[in-house]
Amino acid sequence: MAPAGSLVVPEAFIAFAGRMADAARAAVMAHFRTRALIVDDKADASPVTAADRECEAALRALIASEHPGHGVVGEEMAATRADAEWVWVIDPVDGTKSFVTGKPLFGTLIALLHRGRPMLGIIDHPAIDVRYVGVAGRPTTRNGEVVRVRACGALKDAWLYATTPEMFRAGAEADAFARLKGQVKFPVYGAECLAYGLLAEGFVDLVAEATMKPVDYMALVAVVEGAGGVITDWQGLPLGLESQGQVLAAGDPLRHSDALAALKG
């Protein structure tokens, strides 16, 4: 993966990403907590709703209209021009189980990659009116205010988030998470993608997750890094479209190293 170098994300792209997040809010909130919401099961047994499909369709239409040369990788539809110089990676409803059960912590994830490297990320939580924006070379913001990670003196003092313990597959992966969980102060579950925003704000020290898709993690990179944190896979490698779905984020770089060591055993 090529380094970011001196590349600056065009202001027009940043503004466009904000408009995408606004459009996603309108599409998703039209279905939130509606009794008529129909939930279907995908091939992998995960749920999908009209909100997922309509939101992604709306975002793809915006991209096709304003940036037809850009690629798109989405959750619900086939990728288009995934090898383009600029590629949008979108998850219309991250946390669909929360969405369908009325829990307001679901989010929309929007990332912009340049030659495979995440340069912009938005974590938007429409039901609680919270938006994190990360852009390479700039500080991360929450609703326009700059946020920063916190220091953590030792792994035993760390608060660790994961969406659910069920996301860690049996065997070596489950054993690795159990080792990490056993060395932190408290493991906490259920925040969805909000956990990464909370880390960027300095409320959480670690987030460790698995079975993630690129649409689940690409938007997180710029948000975490722009707040001074570190985010990689479980081998300490940068996250990209070809990563294997294991994510480790830390506010304190030293605790990231400690957590990696715990995961590797």
C-alpha positions as CSV (number, residue, x, y, z in Angstrom):
1,M,0.0,0.0,0.0
2,A,1.5,3.3,-1.1
3,P,2.2,5.9,1.6
4,A,0.0,9.0,1.7
5,G,2.9,11.2,1.0
6,S,2.0,14.8,0.4
7,L,-1.4,14.1,-1.2
8,V,-4.1,16.5,0.0
9,V,-7.7,15.4,-0.1
10,P,-9.5,17.9,-2.3
11,E,-11.9,20.2,-0.4
12,A,-14.6,19.3,-2.9
13,F,-14.3,15.6,-2.0
14,I,-14.6,16.4,1.7
15,A,-17.7,18.5,1.2
16,F,-19.2,15.8,-1.1
17,A,-18.6,13.2,1.7
18,G,-20.6,15.4,4.0
19,R,-23.5,15.6,1.6
20,M,-23.4,11.9,1.2
21,A,-23.7,11.5,5.0
22,D,-26.6,14.0,5.0
23,A,-28.4,12.0,2.3
24,A,-27.7,8.7,4.2
25,R,-29.4,10.2,7.3
26,A,-32.5,11.0,5.4
27,A,-32.7,7.6,3.7
28,V,-32.1,5.6,6.9
29,M,-34.1,7.6,9.4
30,A,-37.2,7.3,7.2
31,H,-37.2,3.6,8.3
32,F,-35.9,3.7,11.8
33,R,-38.4,2.4,14.4
34,T,-41.2,1.9,11.9
35,R,-43.4,-1.0,12.6
36,A,-43.7,-1.8,8.9
37,L,-39.9,-2.4,8.5
38,I,-39.3,-5.8,6.8
39,V,-36.1,-7.6,7.7
40,D,-34.7,-10.1,5.2
41,D,-31.9,-12.6,5.8
42,K,-28.8,-12.5,3.4
43,A,-27.0,-15.6,2.4
44,D,-24.7,-15.4,5.4
45,A,-27.8,-15.2,7.7
46,S,-27.1,-11.5,8.5
47,P,-30.1,-9.2,8.4
48,V,-30.8,-6.6,5.7
49,T,-33.6,-4.0,5.4
50,A,-35.0,-1.5,2.9
51,A,-33.0,1.2,4.7
52,D,-29.8,-0.6,3.8
53,R,-30.7,-1.0,0.2
54,E,-32.3,2.5,-0.3
55,C,-29.4,4.3,1.4
56,E,-26.7,2.6,-0.6
57,A,-28.7,3.2,-3.8
58,A,-28.9,6.9,-3.0
59,L,-25.2,7.2,-2.2
60,R,-24.3,5.3,-5.4
61,A,-26.5,7.6,-7.4
62,L,-24.8,10.7,-5.9
63,I,-21.3,9.3,-6.7
64,A,-22.4,8.4,-10.3
65,S,-23.7,11.9,-10.8
66,E,-20.9,13.9,-9.4
67,H,-17.8,11.7,-9.6
68,P,-18.5,9.1,-12.3
69,G,-14.9,8.1,-12.6
70,H,-14.7,7.0,-9.0
71,G,-15.1,3.4,-7.8
72,V,-17.6,2.2,-5.2
73,V,-17.4,-0.7,-2.8
74,G,-20.6,-1.2,-0.9
75,E,-22.3,-3.6,1.5
76,E,-25.4,-4.5,-0.5
77,M,-24.4,-4.2,-4.2
78,A,-21.6,-5.4,-6.4
79,A,-18.4,-3.3,-6.5
80,T,-17.8,-1.0,-9.5
81,R,-14.4,0.2,-10.6
82,A,-12.8,-1.0,-7.4
83,D,-9.4,-0.5,-9.1
84,A,-10.0,3.3,-9.8
85,E,-7.7,5.9,-8.4
86,W,-10.4,7.1,-6.0
87,V,-12.8,4.6,-4.5
88,W,-15.7,5.2,-2.1
89,V,-16.3,2.4,0.5
90,I,-19.8,2.6,2.0
91,D,-21.8,0.8,4.6
92,P,-25.3,2.3,4.7
93,V,-26.3,0.8,8.1
94,D,-23.5,-0.5,10.2
95,G,-25.2,-2.3,13.1
96,T,-28.3,-3.5,11.3
97,K,-29.3,-5.7,14.3
98,S,-29.3,-2.5,16.5
99,F,-31.2,-0.7,13.8
100,V,-34.0,-3.3,13.5
101,T,-34.4,-3.6,17.3
102,G,-34.7,0.2,17.8
103,K,-31.3,0.7,19.3
104,P,-29.9,4.1,18.2
105,L,-26.2,3.3,18.0
106,F,-26.1,2.1,14.4
107,G,-24.2,4.2,12.0
108,T,-23.4,5.0,8.3
109,L,-19.7,4.5,7.3
110,I,-18.2,6.4,4.4
111,A,-14.6,6.1,3.3
112,L,-12.6,7.5,0.4
113,L,-9.5,5.6,-0.7
114,H,-6.7,6.9,-2.9
115,R,-5.0,4.0,-4.6
116,G,-6.1,1.7,-1.8
117,R,-5.1,4.0,1.1
118,P,-8.0,5.4,3.3
119,M,-7.7,9.2,3.1
120,L,-11.1,10.2,4.5
121,G,-13.6,8.6,6.8
122,I,-17.0,9.5,8.2
123,I,-18.8,7.7,11.1
124,D,-22.3,9.1,11.2
125,H,-24.9,8.2,13.9
126,P,-28.1,9.8,12.7
127,A,-30.3,8.7,15.5
128,I,-28.1,10.4,18.1
129,D,-26.9,13.3,15.9
130,V,-23.2,12.5,16.1
131,R,-20.8,12.6,13.2
132,Y,-17.1,11.9,13.3
133,V,-15.0,13.1,10.3
134,G,-11.4,12.1,9.7
135,V,-9.2,13.4,6.9
136,A,-5.6,12.5,6.3
137,G,-3.4,15.3,7.5
138,R,-6.1,16.9,9.6
139,P,-7.4,16.4,13.2
140,T,-10.5,14.3,13.6
141,T,-13.7,16.2,14.5
142,R,-17.0,15.3,16.3
143,N,-19.8,17.5,15.1
144,G,-17.1,20.0,14.0
145,E,-15.1,20.0,17.3
146,V,-11.6,18.6,17.3
147,V,-11.2,15.4,19.4
148,R,-8.2,13.6,20.7
149,V,-7.4,10.1,22.1
150,R,-6.2,9.7,25.7
151,A,-3.0,8.2,27.1
152,C,-3.3,4.8,28.9
153,G,-0.6,3.9,31.4
154,A,-0.9,0.1,31.2
155,L,-2.9,-2.6,29.5
156,K,-4.4,-3.5,32.9
157,D,-5.9,0.0,33.0
158,A,-7.5,-0.2,29.5
159,W,-11.2,-0.2,28.7
160,L,-11.8,-2.5,25.7
161,Y,-14.7,-2.4,23.3
162,A,-16.0,-5.1,20.9
163,T,-19.4,-5.2,19.2
164,T,-20.1,-8.7,20.6
165,P,-18.0,-11.6,21.9
166,E,-19.8,-13.8,19.3
167,M,-17.8,-12.2,16.5
168,F,-14.7,-14.1,17.4
169,R,-14.6,-17.4,15.7
170,A,-13.8,-20.5,17.7
171,G,-10.2,-21.7,17.9
172,A,-7.2,-19.5,17.7
173,E,-9.2,-16.3,17.1
174,A,-11.4,-16.8,20.1
175,D,-8.3,-17.7,22.2
176,A,-6.5,-14.6,21.1
177,F,-9.4,-12.3,22.1
178,A,-9.7,-14.2,25.4
179,R,-6.0,-13.4,26.1
180,L,-6.5,-9.7,25.4
181,K,-9.8,-9.6,27.4
182,G,-8.1,-11.2,30.4
183,Q,-5.4,-8.5,30.5
184,V,-7.5,-5.3,30.3
185,K,-9.5,-3.5,33.1
186,F,-12.9,-4.0,31.6
187,P,-14.3,-5.5,28.3
188,V,-17.5,-3.7,27.1
189,Y,-19.8,-4.7,24.3
190,G,-22.5,-3.3,22.1
191,A,-21.4,0.1,20.9
192,E,-21.2,-0.8,17.2
193,C,-19.0,1.6,15.2
194,L,-19.5,4.3,17.9
195,A,-16.8,2.5,19.8
196,Y,-14.2,3.9,17.4
197,G,-15.6,7.4,17.8
198,L,-15.5,7.0,21.6
199,L,-11.8,5.9,21.2
200,A,-11.1,9.0,19.1
201,E,-12.7,11.2,21.8
202,G,-10.6,9.7,24.6
203,F,-13.3,7.7,26.4
204,V,-12.1,4.2,25.3
205,D,-8.6,2.8,25.1
206,L,-8.9,-0.2,22.8
207,V,-11.3,-1.7,20.2
208,A,-10.7,-5.3,19.0
209,E,-13.0,-6.9,16.5
210,A,-13.1,-9.7,13.9
211,T,-15.1,-11.0,11.0
212,M,-15.2,-7.5,9.6
213,K,-15.6,-6.6,6.0
214,P,-13.8,-3.6,4.2
215,V,-17.1,-1.7,4.4
216,D,-17.0,-2.1,8.2
217,Y,-13.5,-0.8,8.8
218,M,-12.2,1.4,6.0
219,A,-14.0,4.5,7.3
220,L,-12.6,4.0,10.8
221,V,-8.9,4.5,9.8
222,A,-8.9,8.2,9.1
223,V,-11.1,8.9,12.2
224,V,-8.8,7.0,14.6
225,E,-5.5,8.2,13.1
226,G,-6.6,11.8,12.8
227,A,-7.3,11.7,16.6
228,G,-3.8,10.4,17.3
229,G,-4.7,6.7,17.6
230,V,-3.4,3.6,15.9
231,I,-5.5,1.1,13.9
232,T,-4.2,-2.0,12.2
233,D,-5.1,-5.7,11.7
234,W,-4.1,-8.2,14.3
235,Q,-0.7,-8.6,12.8
236,G,0.0,-4.8,13.1
237,L,-0.4,-4.3,9.3
238,P,-2.3,-1.4,7.7
239,L,-5.9,-2.0,6.9
240,G,-6.9,-2.3,3.2
241,L,-9.4,-3.9,1.0
242,E,-7.6,-7.2,1.2
243,S,-7.3,-7.4,5.0
244,Q,-8.7,-10.4,6.7
245,G,-11.3,-8.8,8.9
246,Q,-9.5,-8.5,12.2
247,V,-9.2,-4.9,13.5
248,L,-7.3,-3.5,16.5
249,A,-7.5,0.2,17.4
250,A,-5.8,1.9,20.3
251,G,-5.7,5.5,21.6
252,D,-2.2,5.0,23.1
253,P,0.4,3.6,20.6
254,L,2.2,1.7,23.5
255,R,-1.1,0.0,24.4
256,H,-1.6,-0.9,20.8
257,S,1.8,-2.8,20.9
258,D,0.8,-4.5,24.2
259,A,-2.6,-5.5,22.8
260,L,-0.9,-6.9,19.7
261,A,1.4,-9.0,21.8
262,A,-1.6,-10.3,23.8
263,L,-3.4,-11.3,20.6
264,K,-0.4,-13.1,19.2
265,G,0.2,-14.9,22.5
